[in-house]
């Protein structure tokens, strides 16, 4: 009897616990349903129509316009080095002195040979002049007079040859003083003072590169060839270092006459004055080329564009309800995304996305975000975050969102043009 009563008590307690738990879960579900119906606070900004630049960005290499390997043109001991490694030198500046004693001796010997030949030539000319009237009166044979004239002519030729030897010796002597052939900056010295240098040595004494101005070589996708040719030389190019502000500006001076069939890119070069030597030869930089200005581009803040399974989209606040609007992102310029399709301008785009926002969700607009569309169309905009340049140097369209934000025909990040822009 007691056992049956105990079992009944246990069953009653279990039933009460199930009832309490069920009631609690029911209350939580009711609370969740109630919160789902409550509107969420959002911030919006209007999709704007404004001029925006069409930009191509590519990894470039700084190249000197002139590079000279300074070599010895005569053999001898290097007596003096008249500059320091890394110095900036001017054209014609004396750089090296080689021992010139042997070269001076050779020049003196050549001059002496000329003096001897000229003396012999004068005597031969006098002898021919003395024999000429005797030959006319037939006091001597014509053969004797011919021999005297030939001797004078031979000595004249010998004197002329030795004059050439003097000039050659003078040139060789000038090689003992080595001057800078161009203005630029010197590299490291391969030979120090006191060492023997030779004209047969393949290693240059020093290399001079011109740093003012310099060229920046870069490649752009072939899809932009028509716009480049239509604009012609003189297009402005802005130079950046990764993650930084623009450091220099130049203009296009060279467009290659062929497209690289392996990469589908076109080589271009921009000349940069580089007065302060901001750019260094061999340095990797980012070149940004403005092809044209799109007068009526629809732009929204880039943070408003969300990736989705069907492509990028934005949330639009319409009649107090969040609406998911698919879009096509043409390109990104600084903090702005240029919309190719999906928006016409004027739509209230939600810029701050709450975690529980979904299509059809009731929303309350707290305020409109300001200051996101002040990119001047005539300026060179700058990325907030730049992608790392690809090691193959292929071009990429500037300021691109992640690949997931692109749909359809757009530029790829590896530099192979697929439309867009």
C-alpha positions in Angstrom: 0.0 0.0 0.0 2.8 2.4 0.9 4.6 1.5 -2.3 1.6 2.4 -4.4 1.2 5.8 -2.7 4.9 6.5 -3.3 4.6 5.8 -7.0 1.5 8.0 -7.2 3.5 10.9 -5.6 6.4 10.5 -8.1 4.1 10.5 -11.1 2.3 13.6 -9.8 5.6 15.5 -9.4 6.8 14.4 -12.9 3.5 15.6 -14.4 3.8 19.0 -12.7 7.4 19.4 -14.0 6.3 18.7 -17.6 3.5 21.2 -17.3 5.8 23.9 -15.9 8.4 23.3 -18.7 5.8 23.2 -21.4 4.4 26.5 -20.2 7.8 28.1 -20.1 8.6 27.0 -23.6 5.3 28.3 -24.8 6.0 31.6 -23.2 9.4 31.9 -24.9 7.9 31.1 -28.3 5.3 33.8 -27.8 8.0 36.3 -26.8 10.0 35.4 -29.9 7.0 35.8 -32.2 6.3 39.1 -30.6 9.8 40.3 -31.1 9.8 39.2 -34.7 6.9 41.4 -35.4 8.6 44.4 -33.8 10.3 46.8 -36.3 14.1 47.1 -36.2 15.9 50.4 -36.3 18.1 51.0 -39.4 20.1 53.8 -41.0 19.7 54.5 -44.7 21.2 56.6 -47.5 19.8 57.5 -50.8 21.2 55.8 -53.9 22.7 58.8 -55.8 23.4 59.6 -59.4 26.7 61.4 -59.9 29.8 61.5 -62.1 32.3 58.7 -61.3 35.7 57.8 -62.9 36.3 54.6 -64.7 39.6 53.5 -63.3 42.1 50.7 -64.2 44.6 49.8 -61.5 47.6 47.6 -62.2 50.9 46.6 -60.6 53.8 48.5 -62.1 57.5 48.6 -62.0 59.6 51.7 -61.7 62.2 51.8 -64.5 65.0 54.3 -65.1 64.9 56.0 -68.5 68.6 55.6 -68.8 71.0 53.1 -67.3 74.8 53.2 -68.0 77.4 50.6 -67.0 80.6 52.6 -66.6 83.6 50.5 -67.7 87.3 51.1 -68.1 88.5 51.6 -71.8 92.1 51.3 -71.0 94.3 49.2 -68.7 96.1 50.5 -65.6 96.0 51.0 -61.9 93.0 52.8 -60.5 94.5 55.8 -58.7 91.4 57.7 -57.6 87.7 57.3 -57.0 86.2 60.8 -56.9 82.7 60.0 -55.6 81.0 57.9 -52.9 78.8 54.9 -53.6 75.2 56.0 -53.9 76.1 59.6 -54.7 74.1 61.6 -57.2 76.4 62.7 -60.1 76.0 65.1 -63.0 76.8 64.4 -66.6 80.4 65.1 -67.3 81.5 64.8 -63.6 84.9 63.2 -63.1 84.5 59.8 -61.5 87.8 57.8 -61.8 91.4 58.4 -62.6 93.6 55.6 -64.0 97.4 55.7 -64.0 98.2 57.6 -67.1 102.0 57.6 -67.2 102.3 54.9 -69.9 99.6 56.6 -71.9 101.4 59.9 -71.8 104.6 58.2 -72.9 102.8 56.7 -75.9 101.5 60.1 -76.8 105.0 61.7 -76.6 106.4 58.9 -78.8 103.8 59.4 -81.4 104.4 63.1 -81.5 108.1 62.5 -81.9 107.5 60.2 -84.8 105.4 62.9 -86.5 108.2 65.4 -86.0 110.7 63.1 -87.5 108.5 62.3 -90.5 107.8 66.0 -91.1 111.5 66.8 -91.1 112.2 64.0 -93.6 109.3 65.2 -95.7 110.6 68.7 -95.9 114.0 67.5 -97.1 112.4 65.2 -99.7 110.3 68.1 -101.0 113.4 70.3 -101.4 115.2 67.5 -103.2 112.4 67.1 -105.7 112.3 70.8 -106.3 116.1 70.8 -107.0 115.8 68.0 -109.4 112.8 69.3 -111.4 114.7 71.9 -113.6 117.6 69.4 -114.1 115.1 66.9 -115.4 113.6 69.5 -117.7 117.1 70.1 -119.3 117.8 66.4 -119.4 120.8 66.7 -117.1 119.4 63.8 -115.1 117.2 61.0 -116.2 113.4 61.0 -115.7 113.8 57.9 -113.6 115.9 59.7 -111.0 113.4 62.5 -110.8 110.5 60.0 -110.4 112.3 58.3 -107.5 112.7 61.7 -105.7 109.1 62.5 -106.2 107.9 59.1 -105.0 110.1 59.4 -101.9 108.5 62.7 -101.0 105.0 61.3 -101.4 105.8 58.2 -99.3 107.2 60.4 -96.5 104.0 62.5 -96.7 101.9 59.4 -96.2 104.1 58.3 -93.3 103.7 61.6 -91.6 99.9 61.5 -92.0 99.8 58.0 -90.5 101.8 59.1 -87.5 99.5 62.1 -87.0 96.7 59.6 -86.7 98.8 57.7 -84.2 99.1 60.9 -82.2 95.3 61.3 -82.2 94.8 57.7 -81.1 97.3 58.2 -78.3 95.5 61.3 -77.2 92.2 59.4 -77.1 93.8 56.6 -75.1 95.1 59.2 -72.7 91.6 60.6 -72.3 90.4 57.2 -71.1 92.5 57.6 -68.0 89.9 60.1 -66.7 86.5 58.5 -66.6 83.5 61.0 -66.6 79.8 60.4 -65.9 78.0 59.9 -69.2 74.6 60.8 -67.7 73.2 62.5 -64.7 71.9 60.0 -62.1 72.6 58.0 -59.0 75.6 55.7 -58.7 75.4 52.1 -57.4 78.0 50.0 -55.6 81.7 50.1 -56.7 83.0 46.8 -58.0 86.7 48.0 -57.9 88.4 50.0 -55.2 91.4 52.4 -55.4 94.8 50.7 -56.1 93.4 47.8 -58.1 94.3 47.0 -61.6 91.5 47.6 -64.1 91.4 46.4 -67.7 89.3 47.2 -70.8 88.7 43.5 -71.2 86.9 43.1 -67.8 83.2 42.4 -68.2 82.2 43.7 -64.8 81.5 47.5 -64.8 83.2 49.8 -62.4 79.9 51.3 -61.4 76.3 51.5 -62.7 74.5 54.9 -63.0 70.8 55.0 -63.3 68.7 58.1 -64.1 66.2 58.8 -61.3 64.8 62.1 -62.6 62.5 61.4 -64.5 61.6 57.7 -64.3 59.2 55.5 -66.1 56.5 53.3 -64.5 55.7 50.2 -66.7 52.4 48.4 -66.2 50.0 46.2 -68.0 46.2 46.7 -68.5 43.6 44.2 -69.8 43.2 44.2 -73.5 39.5 45.1 -73.1 40.5 48.7 -72.4 42.6 49.1 -75.7 39.8 51.0 -77.5 39.5 53.6 -74.7 43.3 54.0 -74.4 43.7 54.5 -78.2 40.8 56.9 -78.2 42.3 59.0 -75.4 45.9 58.8 -76.7 49.1 59.7 -75.0 49.1 62.1 -72.1 46.6 60.3 -69.9 47.2 61.0 -66.2 48.5 58.1 -64.1 48.7 58.2 -60.3 51.2 56.1 -58.5 50.6 54.4 -55.1 52.4 52.3 -52.7 50.4 49.4 -51.2 48.0 50.6 -48.6 49.1 54.2 -48.8 48.3 57.6 -50.3 49.4 58.6 -53.8 53.1 59.3 -53.9 53.5 60.6 -57.5 51.7 61.5 -60.7 52.7 61.1 -64.3 51.4 60.8 -67.8 51.3 58.0 -70.4 54.2 58.3 -72.8 54.2 54.8 -74.4 51.6 52.2 -75.5 52.9 49.0 -76.8 52.1 48.1 -80.4 51.1 44.5 -79.6 48.9 42.8 -77.0 50.6 40.0 -75.1 48.9 36.9 -76.5 49.7 34.8 -73.4 48.3 37.2 -70.8 45.8 39.3 -72.8 47.4 42.5 -71.5 48.8 45.6 -73.1 52.1 47.2 -71.9 52.0 50.9 -71.1 54.6 53.3 -69.6 54.0 56.5 -67.7 56.7 59.2 -67.2 57.0 60.6 -63.7 59.1 63.7 -63.0 60.2 62.3 -59.6 61.9 65.5 -58.5 62.2 64.4 -54.9 63.2 60.8 -55.9 60.2 59.4 -54.2 60.2 56.4 -56.6 63.2 54.1 -56.8 64.2 52.1 -59.9 63.1 48.5 -59.5 60.3 49.2 -57.0 56.9 47.7 -57.3 54.1 50.2 -57.2 50.4 50.5 -58.1 49.6 52.5 -61.2 46.1 53.9 -61.4 44.8 55.1 -64.8 41.6 57.1 -65.2 40.2 56.2 -68.6 37.1 58.3 -68.6 34.3 59.9 -66.4 30.9 58.2 -66.3 28.6 61.2 -66.0 25.5 59.4 -64.5 26.6 56.6 -62.3 24.4 55.2 -59.6 26.4 54.8 -56.4 25.7 53.5 -52.9 28.1 53.0 -49.9 30.0 49.8 -50.5 29.1 48.5 -47.0 25.5 48.4 -48.1 26.2 45.7 -50.7 25.8 42.2 -49.3 26.8 38.9 -51.0 24.1 36.3 -51.6 23.7 32.9 -53.2 22.1 34.5 -56.2 24.6 37.4 -56.4 25.0 40.7 -54.6 22.0 42.5 -53.2 21.1 45.5 -51.1 18.3 46.1 -48.6 15.9 48.9 -49.6 13.6 50.5 -47.0 10.3 50.9 -48.8 7.0 51.8 -47.0 8.5 50.8 -43.6 9.5 47.4 -44.8 12.9 46.0 -45.8 13.1 44.8 -49.4 15.9 42.7 -50.8 17.0 44.2 -54.1 19.5 42.2 -56.3 22.1 44.4 -57.9 25.1 44.2 -60.2 28.3 45.9 -59.0 30.2 47.4 -61.9 33.2 48.6 -59.8 34.1 50.1 -56.4 35.7 53.5 -56.1 36.9 54.3 -52.6 33.9 53.7 -50.2 31.4 53.8 -53.0 30.0 50.9 -55.1 29.0 51.8 -58.6 25.8 49.9 -59.4 25.5 48.6 -63.0 21.9 47.2 -62.6 19.3 47.0 -60.0 19.0 50.6 -58.8 17.9 53.8 -60.6 18.8 56.3 -58.0 16.8 57.7 -55.1 16.1 54.4 -53.4 16.6 54.4 -49.6 19.4 51.8 -49.2 20.0 50.4 -45.7 23.6 50.9 -44.8 23.7 49.3 -41.3 22.4 45.8 -41.5 21.0 44.4 -38.1 21.6 40.8 -37.5 17.9 40.0 -37.5 17.1 41.9 -40.7 15.3 39.9 -43.4 13.1 40.5 -46.4 9.7 41.8 -45.4 10.9 42.8 -41.9 9.3 46.0 -40.6 12.0 48.8 -40.2 12.2 52.2 -38.6 14.6 54.6 -40.2 16.6 56.4 -37.5 18.5 58.7 -39.8 20.2 59.0 -43.1 23.9 58.4 -43.3 25.8 61.3 -44.7 29.2 62.0 -46.3 29.5 58.8 -48.4 29.2 60.2 -51.9 31.7 63.1 -52.0 34.1 61.5 -54.4 35.1 64.2 -57.0 34.8 62.9 -60.5 37.9 64.7 -61.6 40.2 63.4 -58.8 42.0 60.2 -58.4 40.1 58.3 -55.6 42.0 56.0 -53.3 41.2 52.6 -51.8 40.7 52.2 -48.1 42.0 48.7 -48.4 43.9 47.6 -51.4 44.3 44.0 -52.5 47.8 42.8 -52.6 49.3 43.0 -56.1 49.6 39.8 -58.0 53.1 38.5 -58.6 52.6 38.3 -62.4 52.0 42.0 -62.7 48.6 41.7 -64.3 46.2 44.6 -64.1 43.0 44.7 -62.0 40.1 47.1 -62.0 40.5 49.5 -59.1 38.8 49.1 -55.8 36.9 45.9 -56.6 34.6 44.3 -54.0 35.1 40.6 -53.3 34.4 38.2 -56.2 31.1 37.3 -54.6 29.8 40.8 -55.2 30.2 40.5 -59.0 27.7 38.9 -61.2 27.9 38.4 -65.0 30.6 40.2 -67.1 33.1 41.9 -64.8 36.8 42.3 -64.6 38.6 39.4 -62.9 41.2 39.9 -60.2 43.9 38.1 -62.2 44.0 40.8 -64.8 42.2 38.9 -67.6 39.6 41.3 -68.9 36.0 40.0 -68.8 34.1 43.2 -69.4 32.9 45.6 -66.6 34.1 49.1 -65.9 
